[in-house]
Amino acid sequence: MRAAHITALEGPSAIEVVERPDPEPGAGQLVVAVESAGLNFPDLLMTRGLYQLRPPVPFAAGGEIAGTVVAVGDGADFAVGDRVMALIGFGGFATHVVVDAERCVRIPETMATDVAGALMYTYATSYHALVDRGALRAGETLLVLGAAGGVGSAAVEIGVALGAEVIAAASSPAKLEFCAELGARAGIDYTREDLKTRAKALSGGAVDVVYDPVGGDLAEPALRALGPGGRHLVIGFAAGQIPRVPWNLVLLKQCAIVGVAWGAWALANPKLHAANLAALFDLHAAGKLRPRITARYGLDQVGEALRAMASRDVKGKVIIDPRT
Ligand SMILES: NC(=O)c1ccc[n+]([C@@H]2O[C@H](COP(=O)([O-])OP(=O)(O)OC[C@H]3O[C@@H](n4cnc5c(N)ncnc54)[C@H](OP(=O)(O)O)[C@@H]3O)[C@@H](O)[C@H]2O)c1
């Protein structure tokens, strides 16, 4: 097998493709031949040891995979040839992975394997955020920051599917065009326009829910666009700075700042997570979600893919296809 190993915590340049012996499954485990591994922001953070998960160097990044089962350990309820998807934390930028069978989900017949490798991390996060944490209702206005990115584009599509009026906010006209294709009703280029003023104007006064994976200087103006009963969903800090928002704003706005930690939630609530995945599969089968894979990279190009993410050059989802 081959794997794109991070050899030092120095960013995307310190990655080397190495040959390793083919893995064997232990009891209750599967070996999966990876066909699609979604690229996510935590993969980038891991190249510098900045993510909460810090495996010992060398290791491969890649937290979610989809592929075909090639070996089955004792007691694992799968067969060779099954198509599966799994969240694995790291190790997915490789031709093969060993996974506990209980972490694996069969890919629905209606879903292509490459899409399955790009779906779980972002769509399950955004579904949990909007439905469980944000209680988003049809007819409400949803403002999505970083709306052309991985979790952002998933939030746009899910928001539209749930009947919300979605305002996309992003850093370029090309990104906003992409968001319009996903169903956003309006767009704000926050590099040129005042986020609070435009969001209020476009929503007819105030927005109901903010989906915020960016943080930094955008968090406060987004919060200020909320009306009474509004919810600001804290997803992440892609901008690199954790915002400090004046506490009195929450009182004056009569709004809530709501934290979202999907990974920890999914581990603690496996049945609820499974129900959310089933809801996402239904929405996908109904044609309401169409994850956009906008770029594909081979194992030798993992560093290049991570550099594109660091320079904000990514739209929708990027996958690593280790077969190439
Ligand atoms: N809380 C949770 O459960 C959870 C789950 C998954 C991911 N996350 C977090 O969500 C965030 C986004 O993840 P993602 O996989 O969607 O990443 P992504 O695809 O790279 O999207 C991030 C977006 O943030 C914006 N951005 C603003 N400043 C940036 C900067 N300095 N560098 C890079 N992007 C910047 C970019 O949009 P513009 O160029 O349009 O500004 C970009 O499209 C990350 O912080 C991640 O850790 C949280």
The ligand as a Gaussian input file, in Angstrom:
#p B3LYP/6-31G(d) Opt

LIG

0 1
 N      -17.574000      22.551000      14.778000
 C      -17.557000      21.461000      14.039000
 O      -18.151000      20.434000      14.404000
 C      -16.787000      21.477000      12.756000
 C      -16.885000      20.399000      11.843000
 C      -16.206000      20.502000      10.611000
 C      -15.412000      21.620000      10.332000
 N      -15.308000      22.610000      11.268000
 C      -14.507000      23.812000      11.034000
 O      -15.103000      24.580000       9.994000
 C      -14.094000      25.380000       9.381000
 C      -14.194000      25.259000       7.862000
 O      -13.841000      23.934000       7.451000
 P      -13.959000      23.491000       5.899000
 O      -13.476000      22.086000       5.834000
 O      -15.276000      23.845000       5.391000
 O      -12.818000      24.425000       5.237000
 P      -12.809000      25.179000       3.803000
 O      -13.469000      24.324000       2.786000
 O      -11.405000      25.582000       3.575000
 O      -13.720000      26.464000       4.033000
 C      -13.334000      27.492000       4.904000
 C      -13.766000      28.810000       4.339000
 O      -13.346000      29.814000       5.270000
 C      -13.036000      31.015000       4.585000
 N      -11.798000      31.610000       5.109000
 C      -11.699000      32.825000       5.648000
 N      -10.454000      33.080000       6.026000
 C       -9.717000      32.008000       5.716000
 C       -8.336000      31.685000       5.856000
 N       -7.465000      32.528000       6.424000
 N       -7.907000      30.479000       5.411000
 C       -8.772000      29.596000       4.860000
 N      -10.114000      29.844000       4.706000
 C      -10.566000      31.056000       5.134000
 C      -12.905000      30.679000       3.089000
 O      -13.993000      31.312000       2.436000
 P      -13.851000      32.804000       1.839000
 O      -12.595000      32.825000       1.021000
 O      -15.078000      32.934000       1.038000
 O      -13.795000      33.706000       3.045000
 C      -13.098000      29.155000       3.020000
 O      -13.920000      28.799000       1.922000
 C      -12.757000      24.916000       9.955000
 O      -12.361000      25.796000      10.980000
 C      -13.096000      23.561000      10.534000
 O      -12.207000      23.188000      11.576000
 C      -15.974000      22.544000      12.459000

